[in-house]
Amino acid sequence: MGLYHSVNLAYGFEIPAKTDVNEIDRALQGQPYNPDSVGYIVVGDCDHLLLATRCTRVDENEFVRLSIDTLAPPAEQAAWDTALHQAAVSVGCPDHPAPAWLVIHNYR
């Protein structure tokens, strides 16, 4: 069995790990394919499940410089908040945490 190791920066929140990923796939169908589309990230062996947008991979032995200017303007972030909330509601998770910038270290 191989191991997968990655570090990403994404905007989103955690939903219950027991949420059916096939249901998430159905709920997210039909979105335009772009960096601002809502998707999901399975962390570990489904230890955590995230709904997220604007996912940026951080390559091994690299870094990503973050400042308020490199994140997102308020209007863009508000659109992401709405899209993430709609996705969460459509998969039965209307009472989700507020979206935030997440650093995701995934090792499985």
C-alpha positions, 0 to 999 in steps of 0.5 A, spaced: 500 500 500 502 506 498 502 512 502 499 519 499 502 526 502 500 533 501 499 540 504 494 544 501 491 551 503 483 551 502 477 555 504 472 551 507 469 547 513 469 540 516 462 536 515 461 530 518 466 524 516 460 520 515 457 524 509 456 520 503 461 522 498 457 519 492 451 524 495 456 530 495 458 528 488 451 528 486 450 535 489 456 538 486 454 536 479 453 541 474 458 547 477 463 550 472 470 547 473 474 552 475 478 554 482 472 557 485 468 551 484 466 547 491 469 540 492 470 536 497 477 533 501 477 527 504 483 527 510 486 521 512 482 515 511 476 519 512 478 522 519 475 528 516 471 531 510 471 538 508 467 542 503 472 547 500 474 552 494 480 555 492 484 549 494 492 551 493 497 545 493 503 547 497 509 542 494 514 539 498 520 543 500 516 549 498 512 555 501 506 559 499 506 566 502 500 569 505 498 576 506 491 579 506 492 581 499 493 574 497 487 571 500 481 574 497 477 580 496 470 581 501 466 580 495 469 574 492 469 571 499 462 572 500 460 568 494 464 563 496 460 563 503 454 562 499 456 557 494 459 553 500 453 554 504 448 551 499 453 545 498 452 544 505 445 544 505 444 540 499 448 534 503 444 535 509 449 539 513 445 546 514 448 547 521 456 547 519 461 551 522 463 558 518 468 558 512 475 559 514 482 558 511 484 551 512 491 548 512 490 541 510 496 536 511 493 530 508 497 523 510 494 516 508 
